[in-house]
């Protein structure tokens, strides 16, 4: 009732593996254990089971992750903000020249991840200070090749039956999108700038092109010429050369 002093209601929250949106549950869709490995690659592990107990300002999470048992407690003051989800994802107010000087890239071929008959390549740039610091950039690419991600990619169109579902075909990148209308969980190609765990700025790559060139000497050049989904679109650009 008091939007200036939002509290998590006391109670015991049980795991909801089927995302049935019942009261006092933790959704499988948006609950996981995330970490960065020694190579700077981000991972998210699903819970096998999890319970969260809230009593005032005390939280106790009891989780099974794979075969490991984790117990995490927090006790202290906290703040929460009421957020209105807009019909656009971007929070940018100006054009951005993406700076990856303090980031480390990883590239992965996920095979037919989207079950569209083509290869899905992901390129992820993570800040050297951690996943929730500095710049975070994801490029979600669709190609016929299972040996290289080099090529020119345009933003995917959307299927006629669902204006929110990207049309997967070779030579496109998947635009950034919300998992659902009432979620802030993002997938696809996107740019985020974090500070101490908070996303100060975020934007999907919605239209434009991504060009990836294999320079033949172990390095690649990535050129981004894209716009976000803001009411007045902002330009996102990048010209980066390095090892993937």
Order of alpha helices (4+ residues) and beta strands (2+ residues): beta-beta-beta-beta-beta-beta-beta-beta-beta-beta-beta-beta-beta-beta-beta-beta-beta-beta-beta-beta
